[in-house]
Structure formats: C-alpha cells, structure tokens
Amino acid sequence: MSTYNEIQCPACSGKIIIDTKLLLSGGNFSCTTMSCNASVSLSNSSYHVANSAMDEFDKIKTAAQLS
Ligand SMILES: [Zn+2]
C-alpha cells in the first residue's frame, strides 16, 4: 500500500510528492518544480506546511476509504 501523497507547494503552487512514513520519520521533500527550492519536513521551520499537509492527508484518506 503506497504512502505517497501529493501536496501543493506553498512557494510556487507546484507539486511536492511526499511519503507519509518518511515525513513522519524526519525526511524532507522538495518541490518538483526545477526552479523552486522549497521543501517540507517536520523538523524545520516549514513545520506548519507539513502540518497542513497532514490535514490534506486526512481528507485524501477519508476520500479513499469512501470510494
Ligand atoms: Zn515549489
């Protein structure tokens, strides 16, 4: 079962692909846009970004379970 999820980059509105398990274990993930250096993780100042991403995960999981 995949734990990968996609969130919207807070800097450029592009995609950031993140692995939920890795995120929770301290990994960080970079924006897929070549010219954008944004990254999200739970261990740096972008915590709030990851935190709101987790809210999105909950919505995605709920939707997945319903379908
Ligand atoms: Zn970006």
N, CA, C, O and the ligand as a Tripos MOL2 file, in Angstrom:
@<TRIPOS>MOLECULE
protein
  269   267    68     0     0
PROTEIN
NO_CHARGES

@<TRIPOS>ATOM
      1 N           0.8390   -1.1940    0.0000 N.3       1 MET1
      2 CA          0.0000    0.0000    0.0000 C.3       1 MET1
      3 C           0.8770    1.2470    0.0000 C.2       1 MET1
      4 O           1.7220    1.4220    0.8780 O.2       1 MET1
      5 N           0.6750    2.0870   -0.9620 N.am      2 SER2
      6 CA          1.5040    3.2830   -1.1000 C.3       2 SER2
      7 C           1.1900    4.3280   -0.0500 C.2       2 SER2
      8 O           0.0340    4.5450    0.3140 O.2       2 SER2
      9 N           2.2460    4.9720    0.4300 N.am      3 THR3
     10 CA          2.0570    6.0610    1.3730 C.3       3 THR3
     11 C           2.3920    7.3970    0.7280 C.2       3 THR3
     12 O           2.4950    8.4190    1.4060 O.2       3 THR3
     13 N           2.5630    7.3750   -0.6010 N.am      4 TYR4
     14 CA          2.8990    8.6170   -1.2820 C.3       4 TYR4
     15 C           1.6750    9.5170   -1.4430 C.2       4 TYR4
     16 O           0.5610    9.0720   -1.7210 O.2       4 TYR4
     17 N           1.9440   10.7870   -1.2540 N.am      5 ASN5
     18 CA          0.8920   11.7730   -1.4230 C.3       5 ASN5
     19 C           1.4640   13.0000   -2.1010 C.2       5 ASN5
     20 O           2.6710   13.2410   -2.0900 O.2       5 ASN5
     21 N           0.5830   13.7530   -2.6780 N.am      6 GLU6
     22 CA          0.9580   14.9510   -3.3980 C.3       6 GLU6
     23 C           0.3820   16.1520   -2.6640 C.2       6 GLU6
     24 O          -0.7990   16.1630   -2.3140 O.2       6 GLU6
     25 N           1.2070   17.1570   -2.4320 N.am      7 ILE7
     26 CA          0.6760   18.3810   -1.8570 C.3       7 ILE7
     27 C           1.0600   19.5520   -2.7420 C.2       7 ILE7
     28 O           1.9470   19.4420   -3.5880 O.2       7 ILE7
     29 N           0.3940   20.6570   -2.5410 N.am      8 GLN8
     30 CA          0.6960   21.8450   -3.3230 C.3       8 GLN8
     31 C           1.8340   22.6140   -2.6650 C.2       8 GLN8
     32 O           1.8180   22.8670   -1.4600 O.2       8 GLN8
     33 N           2.8150   22.9790   -3.4750 N.am      9 CYS9
     34 CA          3.9520   23.7450   -2.9710 C.3       9 CYS9
     35 C           3.4780   25.1160   -2.4870 C.2       9 CYS9
     36 O           2.7500   25.8130   -3.1940 O.2       9 CYS9
     37 N           3.8970   25.4980   -1.2740 N.am     10 PRO10
     38 CA          3.4950   26.8040   -0.7360 C.3      10 PRO10
     39 C           4.1910   27.9630   -1.4410 C.2      10 PRO10
     40 O           3.7550   29.1090   -1.3380 O.2      10 PRO10
     41 N           5.2700   27.6640   -2.1550 N.am     11 ALA11
     42 CA          6.0430   28.7280   -2.8020 C.3      11 ALA11
     43 C           5.6100   28.9730   -4.2420 C.2      11 ALA11
     44 O           5.4760   30.1230   -4.6590 O.2      11 ALA11
     45 N           5.3920   27.9060   -5.0050 N.am     12 CYS12
     46 CA          5.1230   28.0840   -6.4380 C.3      12 CYS12
     47 C           3.8160   27.4220   -6.8760 C.2      12 CYS12
     48 O           3.4620   27.4800   -8.0540 O.2      12 CYS12
     49 N           3.1000   26.7990   -5.9500 N.am     13 SER13
     50 CA          1.8580   26.0910   -6.2580 C.3      13 SER13
     51 C           2.0610   24.8620   -7.1370 C.2      13 SER13
     52 O           1.1060   24.3110   -7.6860 O.2      13 SER13
     53 N           3.3190   24.4420   -7.2640 N.am     14 GLY14
     54 CA          3.6070   23.2030   -7.9860 C.3      14 GLY14
     55 C           3.3640   21.9990   -7.0940 C.2      14 GLY14
     56 O           2.7600   22.1110   -6.0270 O.2      14 GLY14
     57 N           3.8480   20.8300   -7.5510 N.am     15 LYS15
     58 CA          3.6270   19.6040   -6.7900 C.3      15 LYS15
     59 C           4.8190   19.2760   -5.9060 C.2      15 LYS15
     60 O           5.9700   19.4760   -6.2940 O.2      15 LYS15
     61 N           4.5320   18.7740   -4.7230 N.am     16 ILE16
     62 CA          5.5530   18.1570   -3.8870 C.3      16 ILE16
     63 C           5.0530   16.7580   -3.5730 C.2      16 ILE16
     64 O           3.9840   16.5790   -2.9890 O.2      16 ILE16
     65 N           5.8540   15.7570   -3.9760 N.am     17 ILE17
     66 CA          5.4920   14.3690   -3.7100 C.3      17 ILE17
     67 C           6.1320   13.9590   -2.3960 C.2      17 ILE17
     68 O           7.3500   14.0510   -2.2370 O.2      17 ILE17
     69 N           5.3310   13.5150   -1.4710 N.am     18 ILE18
     70 CA          5.8820   13.1300   -0.1800 C.3      18 ILE18
     71 C           5.4140   11.7390    0.2330 C.2      18 ILE18
     72 O           4.3090   11.2990   -0.0860 O.2      18 ILE18
     73 N           6.3030   11.0720    0.9530 N.am     19 ASP19
     74 CA          5.9960    9.7550    1.5020 C.3      19 ASP19
     75 C           5.6440    9.9790    2.9750 C.2      19 ASP19
     76 O           6.4870   10.4020    3.7660 O.2      19 ASP19
     77 N           4.4210    9.6980    3.3230 N.am     20 THR20
     78 CA          3.9400    9.9940    4.6710 C.3      20 THR20
     79 C           4.8220    9.3740    5.7530 C.2      20 THR20
     80 O           5.1310   10.0170    6.7560 O.2      20 THR20
     81 N           5.2190    8.1320    5.5420 N.am     21 LYS21
     82 CA          6.0430    7.4550    6.5440 C.3      21 LYS21
     83 C           7.3910    8.1400    6.7100 C.2      21 LYS21
     84 O           7.8640    8.3410    7.8290 O.2      21 LYS21
     85 N           8.0090    8.4980    5.5770 N.am     22 LEU22
     86 CA          9.2930    9.1790    5.6440 C.3      22 LEU22
     87 C           9.1630   10.5590    6.2610 C.2      22 LEU22
     88 O          10.0320   10.9960    7.0160 O.2      22 LEU22
     89 N           8.0820   11.2380    5.9400 N.am     23 LEU23
     90 CA          7.8530   12.5660    6.5070 C.3      23 LEU23
     91 C           7.7860   12.4740    8.0270 C.2      23 LEU23
     92 O           8.4010   13.2700    8.7380 O.2      23 LEU23
     93 N           7.0390   11.5030    8.5080 N.am     24 LEU24
     94 CA          6.8590   11.3510    9.9520 C.3      24 LEU24
     95 C           8.1290   10.8820   10.6430 C.2      24 LEU24
     96 O           8.2910   11.0770   11.8470 O.2      24 LEU24
     97 N           9.0350   10.2610    9.8820 N.am     25 SER25
     98 CA         10.2940    9.8220   10.4920 C.3      25 SER25
     99 C          11.4200   10.8140   10.2390 C.2      25 SER25
    100 O          12.5900   10.4860   10.4320 O.2      25 SER25
    101 N          11.0770   12.0220    9.8090 N.am     26 GLY26
    102 CA         12.0680   13.0900    9.7360 C.3      26 GLY26
    103 C          12.5870   13.4170    8.3500 C.2      26 GLY26
    104 O          13.4500   14.2820    8.2010 O.2      26 GLY26
    105 N          12.0730   12.7380    7.3320 N.am     27 GLY27
    106 CA         12.5170   13.0250    5.9750 C.3      27 GLY27
    107 C          12.0070   14.3680    5.5000 C.2      27 GLY27
    108 O          11.0340   14.9010    6.0340 O.2      27 GLY27
    109 N          12.6730   14.9140    4.4870 N.am     28 ASN28
    110 CA         12.1160   16.1160    3.8990 C.3      28 ASN28
    111 C          12.0130   15.9670    2.3900 C.2      28 ASN28
    112 O          12.7340   15.1800    1.7770 O.2      28 ASN28
    113 N          11.1190   16.7220    1.8110 N.am     29 PHE29
    114 CA         10.7490   16.5300    0.4250 C.3      29 PHE29
    115 C          10.7670   17.8540   -0.3170 C.2      29 PHE29
    116 O          10.2840   18.8750    0.1740 O.2      29 PHE29
    117 N          11.3400   17.8070   -1.5210 N.am     30 SER30
    118 CA         11.4950   19.0360   -2.2940 C.3      30 SER30
    119 C          10.4290   19.1660   -3.3660 C.2      30 SER30
    120 O           9.8840   18.1820   -3.8650 O.2      30 SER30
    121 N          10.1570   20.4070   -3.6970 N.am     31 CYS31
    122 CA          9.2390   20.7210   -4.7770 C.3      31 CYS31
    123 C           9.7400   20.1220   -6.0870 C.2      31 CYS31
    124 O          10.9460   20.0750   -6.3280 O.2      31 CYS31
    125 N           8.8250   19.6670   -6.9270 N.am     32 THR32
    126 CA          9.2110   19.0710   -8.2030 C.3      32 THR32
    127 C           9.4910   20.1120   -9.2820 C.2      32 THR32
    128 O           9.9720   19.7730  -10.3630 O.2      32 THR32
    129 N           9.1940   21.3660   -8.9930 N.am     33 THR33
    130 CA          9.4830   22.4200   -9.9610 C.3      33 THR33
    131 C          10.9810   22.7260   -9.9620 C.2      33 THR33
    132 O          11.5510   23.0540   -8.9210 O.2      33 THR33
    133 N          11.6130   22.6200  -11.1280 N.am     34 MET34
    134 CA         13.0550   22.7700  -11.2510 C.3      34 MET34
    135 C          13.5820   24.0660  -10.6340 C.2      34 MET34
    136 O          14.6210   24.0600   -9.9740 O.2      34 MET34
    137 N          12.8840   25.1540  -10.8410 N.am     35 SER35
    138 CA         13.3790   26.4580  -10.4030 C.3      35 SER35
    139 C          12.9990   26.7990   -8.9690 C.2      35 SER35
    140 O          13.3190   27.8820   -8.4810 O.2      35 SER35
    141 N          12.3230   25.8850   -8.2980 N.am     36 CYS36
    142 CA         11.8430   26.1470   -6.9550 C.3      36 CYS36
    143 C          12.6420   25.3280   -5.9440 C.2      36 CYS36
    144 O          12.8450   24.1280   -6.1310 O.2      36 CYS36
    145 N          13.0880   25.9720   -4.8860 N.am     37 ASN37
    146 CA         13.8830   25.2630   -3.8820 C.3      37 ASN37
    147 C          13.0980   24.9350   -2.6150 C.2      37 ASN37
    148 O          13.6930   24.5610   -1.6040 O.2      37 ASN37
    149 N          11.8050   25.0650   -2.6520 N.am     38 ALA38
    150 CA         11.0070   24.8220   -1.4570 C.3      38 ALA38
    151 C          11.0800   23.3550   -1.0400 C.2      38 ALA38
    152 O          11.1660   22.4560   -1.8770 O.2      38 ALA38
    153 N          11.0430   23.1400    0.2690 N.am     39 SER39
    154 CA         10.9680   21.7720    0.7560 C.3      39 SER39
    155 C          10.1180   21.7470    2.0150 C.2      39 SER39
    156 O           9.9560   22.7620    2.6930 O.2      39 SER39
    157 N           9.5890   20.5930    2.3110 N.am     40 VAL40
    158 CA          8.7880   20.4580    3.5240 C.3      40 VAL40
    159 C           9.3170   19.3000    4.3580 C.2      40 VAL40
    160 O           9.7580   18.2800    3.8280 O.2      40 VAL40
    161 N           9.2630   19.4770    5.6710 N.am     41 SER41
    162 CA          9.6140   18.4070    6.5980 C.3      41 SER41
    163 C           9.0030   18.7500    7.9440 C.2      41 SER41
    164 O           8.4800   19.8480    8.1380 O.2      41 SER41
    165 N           9.0700   17.8130    8.8660 N.am     42 LEU42
    166 CA          8.5290   18.0700   10.1960 C.3      42 LEU42
    167 C           9.5790   18.6400   11.1320 C.2      42 LEU42
    168 O           9.2630   19.0280   12.2560 O.2      42 LEU42
    169 N          10.8560   18.6950   10.6680 N.am     43 SER43
    170 CA         11.9340   19.0490   11.5860 C.3      43 SER43
    171 C          12.5380   20.4250   11.3430 C.2      43 SER43
    172 O          13.5570   20.7570   11.9490 O.2      43 SER43
    173 N          11.9480   21.2250   10.4850 N.am     44 ASN44
    174 CA         12.4850   22.5690   10.2810 C.3      44 ASN44
    175 C          11.3690   23.6070   10.3530 C.2      44 ASN44
    176 O          10.2640   23.3110   10.8080 O.2      44 ASN44
    177 N          11.6600   24.7980    9.9100 N.am     45 SER45
    178 CA         10.7140   25.9020   10.0480 C.3      45 SER45
    179 C           9.4740   25.7500    9.1690 C.2      45 SER45
    180 O           8.5270   26.5280    9.2840 O.2      45 SER45
    181 N           9.4830   24.7660    8.3100 N.am     46 SER46
    182 CA          8.3270   24.5280    7.4500 C.3      46 SER46
    183 C           7.3080   23.6110    8.1300 C.2      46 SER46
    184 O           6.4030   23.0750    7.4900 O.2      46 SER46
    185 N           7.4790   23.4460    9.4320 N.am     47 TYR47
    186 CA          6.6060   22.5310   10.1660 C.3      47 TYR47
    187 C           5.1320   22.7830    9.8700 C.2      47 TYR47
    188 O           4.3620   21.8470    9.6570 O.2      47 TYR47
    189 N           4.7490   24.0600    9.8600 N.am     48 HIS48
    190 CA          3.3470   24.3800    9.6330 C.3      48 HIS48
    191 C           2.8760   23.9210    8.2550 C.2      48 HIS48
    192 O           1.7110   23.5720    8.0620 O.2      48 HIS48
    193 N           3.8020   23.9300    7.3070 N.am     49 VAL49
    194 CA          3.4530   23.4640    5.9600 C.3      49 VAL49
    195 C           3.1470   21.9690    5.9950 C.2      49 VAL49
    196 O           2.1340   21.5130    5.4650 O.2      49 VAL49
    197 N           4.0490   21.2180    6.6320 N.am     50 ALA50
    198 CA          3.8360   19.7810    6.7450 C.3      50 ALA50
    199 C           2.5750   19.4940    7.5490 C.2      50 ALA50
    200 O           1.8190   18.5680    7.2570 O.2      50 ALA50
    201 N           2.3780   20.3140    8.5630 N.am     51 ASN51
    202 CA          1.2150   20.1180    9.4130 C.3      51 ASN51
    203 C          -0.0740   20.2760    8.6110 C.2      51 ASN51
    204 O          -0.9950   19.4710    8.7480 O.2      51 ASN51
    205 N          -0.1390   21.3040    7.7810 N.am     52 SER52
    206 CA         -1.3350   21.4750    6.9690 C.3      52 SER52
    207 C          -1.4150   20.3800    5.9100 C.2      52 SER52
    208 O          -2.5010   20.0090    5.4650 O.2      52 SER52
    209 N          -0.2470   19.8670    5.5130 N.am     53 ALA53
    210 CA         -0.2420   18.7520    4.5690 C.3      53 ALA53
    211 C          -0.8940   17.5290    5.2040 C.2      53 ALA53
    212 O          -1.6110   16.7820    4.5380 O.2      53 ALA53
    213 N          -0.6420   17.3340    6.4840 N.am     54 MET54
    214 CA         -1.2370   16.1970    7.1690 C.3      54 MET54
    215 C          -2.7630   16.3140    7.1980 C.2      54 MET54
    216 O          -3.4710   15.3090    7.1280 O.2      54 MET54
    217 N          -3.2490   17.5160    7.2980 N.am     55 ASP55
    218 CA         -4.6960   17.7110    7.2080 C.3      55 ASP55
    219 C          -5.2070   17.2500    5.8580 C.2      55 ASP55
    220 O          -6.2730   16.6450    5.7490 O.2      55 ASP55
    221 N          -4.4110   17.5540    4.8120 N.am     56 GLU56
    222 CA         -4.7860   17.1230    3.4670 C.3      56 GLU56
    223 C          -4.7740   15.5940    3.3800 C.2      56 GLU56
    224 O          -5.6440   15.0010    2.7410 O.2      56 GLU56
    225 N          -3.7940   14.9600    4.0200 N.am     57 PHE57
    226 CA         -3.7320   13.5010    4.0090 C.3      57 PHE57
    227 C          -5.0090   12.9160    4.5820 C.2      57 PHE57
    228 O          -5.5640   11.9510    4.0550 O.2      57 PHE57
    229 N          -5.4630   13.5180    5.6680 N.am     58 ASP58
    230 CA         -6.6660   13.0150    6.2970 C.3      58 ASP58
    231 C          -7.8390   13.0750    5.3310 C.2      58 ASP58
    232 O          -8.6550   12.1550    5.2740 O.2      58 ASP58
    233 N          -7.9190   14.1620    4.5720 N.am     59 LYS59
    234 CA         -9.0080   14.2950    3.5910 C.3      59 LYS59
    235 C          -8.8570   13.2310    2.4990 C.2      59 LYS59
    236 O          -9.8300   12.6000    2.0840 O.2      59 LYS59
    237 N          -7.5980   13.0480    2.0430 N.am     60 ILE60
    238 CA         -7.3520   12.0700    0.9860 C.3      60 ILE60
    239 C          -7.7020   10.6730    1.4650 C.2      60 ILE60
    240 O          -8.3620    9.9090    0.7610 O.2      60 ILE60
    241 N          -7.2450   10.3420    2.6860 N.am     61 LYS61
    242 CA         -7.5260    9.0130    3.2360 C.3      61 LYS61
    243 C          -9.0270    8.7810    3.3860 C.2      61 LYS61
    244 O          -9.5410    7.7090    3.0660 O.2      61 LYS61
    245 N          -9.7100    9.7980    3.8740 N.am     62 THR62
    246 CA        -11.1590    9.6810    4.0480 C.3      62 THR62
    247 C         -11.8320    9.4390    2.7060 C.2      62 THR62
    248 O         -12.7100    8.5850    2.5820 O.2      62 THR62
    249 N         -11.4100   10.1960    1.7110 N.am     63 ALA63
    250 CA        -11.9930   10.0460    0.3810 C.3      63 ALA63
    251 C         -11.7040    8.6620   -0.1800 C.2      63 ALA63
    252 O         -12.5660    8.0380   -0.7980 O.2      63 ALA63
    253 N         -10.4700    8.1850    0.0440 N.am     64 ALA64
    254 CA        -10.0710    6.8760   -0.4700 C.3      64 ALA64
    255 C         -10.8850    5.7670    0.1830 C.2      64 ALA64
    256 O         -11.2670    4.7960   -0.4700 O.2      64 ALA64
    257 N         -11.1430    5.9200    1.4700 N.am     65 GLN65
    258 CA        -11.8920    4.8960    2.1860 C.3      65 GLN65
    259 C         -13.3660    4.8680    1.7510 C.2      65 GLN65
    260 O         -14.0190    3.8240    1.7530 O.2      65 GLN65
    261 N         -13.8490    6.0320    1.3870 N.am     66 LEU66
    262 CA        -15.2520    6.1100    0.9830 C.3      66 LEU66
    263 C         -15.4830    5.5480   -0.4060 C.2      66 LEU66
    264 O         -16.5760    5.0810   -0.7260 O.2      66 LEU66
    265 N         -14.4250    5.5970   -1.2460 N.am     67 SER67
    266 CA        -14.6310    5.1710   -2.6390 C.3      67 SER67
    267 C         -14.3080    3.7190   -2.8950 C.2      67 SER67
    268 O         -14.4420    3.2460   -4.0240 O.2      67 SER67
    269 ZN          7.6600   24.9900   -5.4890 Zn       68 ZN68
@<TRIPOS>BOND
     1     1     2 1
     2     2     3 1
     3     3     4 2
     4     3     5 am
     5     5     6 1
     6     6     7 1
     7     7     8 2
     8     7     9 am
     9     9    10 1
    10    10    11 1
    11    11    12 2
    12    11    13 am
    13    13    14 1
    14    14    15 1
    15    15    16 2
    16    15    17 am
    17    17    18 1
    18    18    19 1
    19    19    20 2
    20    19    21 am
    21    21    22 1
    22    22    23 1
    23    23    24 2
    24    23    25 am
    25    25    26 1
    26    26    27 1
    27    27    28 2
    28    27    29 am
    29    29    30 1
    30    30    31 1
    31    31    32 2
    32    31    33 am
    33    33    34 1
    34    34    35 1
    35    35    36 2
    36    35    37 am
    37    37    38 1
    38    38    39 1
    39    39    40 2
    40    39    41 am
    41    41    42 1
    42    42    43 1
    43    43    44 2
    44    43    45 am
    45    45    46 1
    46    46    47 1
    47    47    48 2
    48    47    49 am
    49    49    50 1
    50    50    51 1
    51    51    52 2
    52    51    53 am
    53    53    54 1
    54    54    55 1
    55    55    56 2
    56    55    57 am
    57    57    58 1
    58    58    59 1
    59    59    60 2
    60    59    61 am
    61    61    62 1
    62    62    63 1
    63    63    64 2
    64    63    65 am
    65    65    66 1
    66    66    67 1
    67    67    68 2
    68    67    69 am
    69    69    70 1
    70    70    71 1
    71    71    72 2
    72    71    73 am
    73    73    74 1
    74    74    75 1
    75    75    76 2
    76    75    77 am
    77    77    78 1
    78    78    79 1
    79    79    80 2
    80    79    81 am
    81    81    82 1
    82    82    83 1
    83    83    84 2
    84    83    85 am
    85    85    86 1
    86    86    87 1
    87    87    88 2
    88    87    89 am
    89    89    90 1
    90    90    91 1
    91    91    92 2
    92    91    93 am
    93    93    94 1
    94    94    95 1
    95    95    96 2
    96    95    97 am
    97    97    98 1
    98    98    99 1
    99    99   100 2
   100    99   101 am
   101   101   102 1
   102   102   103 1
   103   103   104 2
   104   103   105 am
   105   105   106 1
   106   106   107 1
   107   107   108 2
   108   107   109 am
   109   109   110 1
   110   110   111 1
   111   111   112 2
   112   111   113 am
   113   113   114 1
   114   114   115 1
   115   115   116 2
   116   115   117 am
   117   117   118 1
   118   118   119 1
   119   119   120 2
   120   119   121 am
   121   121   122 1
   122   122   123 1
   123   123   124 2
   124   123   125 am
   125   125   126 1
   126   126   127 1
   127   127   128 2
   128   127   129 am
   129   129   130 1
   130   130   131 1
   131   131   132 2
   132   131   133 am
   133   133   134 1
   134   134   135 1
   135   135   136 2
   136   135   137 am
   137   137   138 1
   138   138   139 1
   139   139   140 2
   140   139   141 am
   141   141   142 1
   142   142   143 1
   143   143   144 2
   144   143   145 am
   145   145   146 1
   146   146   147 1
   147   147   148 2
   148   147   149 am
   149   149   150 1
   150   150   151 1
   151   151   152 2
   152   151   153 am
   153   153   154 1
   154   154   155 1
   155   155   156 2
   156   155   157 am
   157   157   158 1
   158   158   159 1
   159   159   160 2
   160   159   161 am
   161   161   162 1
   162   162   163 1
   163   163   164 2
   164   163   165 am
   165   165   166 1
   166   166   167 1
   167   167   168 2
   168   167   169 am
   169   169   170 1
   170   170   171 1
   171   171   172 2
   172   171   173 am
   173   173   174 1
   174   174   175 1
   175   175   176 2
   176   175   177 am
   177   177   178 1
   178   178   179 1
   179   179   180 2
   180   179   181 am
   181   181   182 1
   182   182   183 1
   183   183   184 2
   184   183   185 am
   185   185   186 1
   186   186   187 1
   187   187   188 2
   188   187   189 am
   189   189   190 1
   190   190   191 1
   191   191   192 2
   192   191   193 am
   193   193   194 1
   194   194   195 1
   195   195   196 2
   196   195   197 am
   197   197   198 1
   198   198   199 1
   199   199   200 2
   200   199   201 am
   201   201   202 1
   202   202   203 1
   203   203   204 2
   204   203   205 am
   205   205   206 1
   206   206   207 1
   207   207   208 2
   208   207   209 am
   209   209   210 1
   210   210   211 1
   211   211   212 2
   212   211   213 am
   213   213   214 1
   214   214   215 1
   215   215   216 2
   216   215   217 am
   217   217   218 1
   218   218   219 1
   219   219   220 2
   220   219   221 am
   221   221   222 1
   222   222   223 1
   223   223   224 2
   224   223   225 am
   225   225   226 1
   226   226   227 1
   227   227   228 2
   228   227   229 am
   229   229   230 1
   230   230   231 1
   231   231   232 2
   232   231   233 am
   233   233   234 1
   234   234   235 1
   235   235   236 2
   236   235   237 am
   237   237   238 1
   238   238   239 1
   239   239   240 2
   240   239   241 am
   241   241   242 1
   242   242   243 1
   243   243   244 2
   244   243   245 am
   245   245   246 1
   246   246   247 1
   247   247   248 2
   248   247   249 am
   249   249   250 1
   250   250   251 1
   251   251   252 2
   252   251   253 am
   253   253   254 1
   254   254   255 1
   255   255   256 2
   256   255   257 am
   257   257   258 1
   258   258   259 1
   259   259   260 2
   260   259   261 am
   261   261   262 1
   262   262   263 1
   263   263   264 2
   264   263   265 am
   265   265   266 1
   266   266   267 1
   267   267   268 2
@<TRIPOS>SUBSTRUCTURE
     1 MET1         2 RESIDUE 1 A MET
     2 SER2         6 RESIDUE 1 A SER
     3 THR3        10 RESIDUE 1 A THR
     4 TYR4        14 RESIDUE 1 A TYR
     5 ASN5        18 RESIDUE 1 A ASN
     6 GLU6        22 RESIDUE 1 A GLU
     7 ILE7        26 RESIDUE 1 A ILE
     8 GLN8        30 RESIDUE 1 A GLN
     9 CYS9        34 RESIDUE 1 A CYS
    10 PRO10       38 RESIDUE 1 A PRO
    11 ALA11       42 RESIDUE 1 A ALA
    12 CYS12       46 RESIDUE 1 A CYS
    13 SER13       50 RESIDUE 1 A SER
    14 GLY14       54 RESIDUE 1 A GLY
    15 LYS15       58 RESIDUE 1 A LYS
    16 ILE16       62 RESIDUE 1 A ILE
    17 ILE17       66 RESIDUE 1 A ILE
    18 ILE18       70 RESIDUE 1 A ILE
    19 ASP19       74 RESIDUE 1 A ASP
    20 THR20       78 RESIDUE 1 A THR
    21 LYS21       82 RESIDUE 1 A LYS
    22 LEU22       86 RESIDUE 1 A LEU
    23 LEU23       90 RESIDUE 1 A LEU
    24 LEU24       94 RESIDUE 1 A LEU
    25 SER25       98 RESIDUE 1 A SER
    26 GLY26      102 RESIDUE 1 A GLY
    27 GLY27      106 RESIDUE 1 A GLY
    28 ASN28      110 RESIDUE 1 A ASN
    29 PHE29      114 RESIDUE 1 A PHE
    30 SER30      118 RESIDUE 1 A SER
    31 CYS31      122 RESIDUE 1 A CYS
    32 THR32      126 RESIDUE 1 A THR
    33 THR33      130 RESIDUE 1 A THR
    34 MET34      134 RESIDUE 1 A MET
    35 SER35      138 RESIDUE 1 A SER
    36 CYS36      142 RESIDUE 1 A CYS
    37 ASN37      146 RESIDUE 1 A ASN
    38 ALA38      150 RESIDUE 1 A ALA
    39 SER39      154 RESIDUE 1 A SER
    40 VAL40      158 RESIDUE 1 A VAL
    41 SER41      162 RESIDUE 1 A SER
    42 LEU42      166 RESIDUE 1 A LEU
    43 SER43      170 RESIDUE 1 A SER
    44 ASN44      174 RESIDUE 1 A ASN
    45 SER45      178 RESIDUE 1 A SER
    46 SER46      182 RESIDUE 1 A SER
    47 TYR47      186 RESIDUE 1 A TYR
    48 HIS48      190 RESIDUE 1 A HIS
    49 VAL49      194 RESIDUE 1 A VAL
    50 ALA50      198 RESIDUE 1 A ALA
    51 ASN51      202 RESIDUE 1 A ASN
    52 SER52      206 RESIDUE 1 A SER
    53 ALA53      210 RESIDUE 1 A ALA
    54 MET54      214 RESIDUE 1 A MET
    55 ASP55      218 RESIDUE 1 A ASP
    56 GLU56      222 RESIDUE 1 A GLU
    57 PHE57      226 RESIDUE 1 A PHE
    58 ASP58      230 RESIDUE 1 A ASP
    59 LYS59      234 RESIDUE 1 A LYS
    60 ILE60      238 RESIDUE 1 A ILE
    61 LYS61      242 RESIDUE 1 A LYS
    62 THR62      246 RESIDUE 1 A THR
    63 ALA63      250 RESIDUE 1 A ALA
    64 ALA64      254 RESIDUE 1 A ALA
    65 GLN65      258 RESIDUE 1 A GLN
    66 LEU66      262 RESIDUE 1 A LEU
    67 SER67      266 RESIDUE 1 A SER
    68 ZN68       269 GROUP 0 **** ****
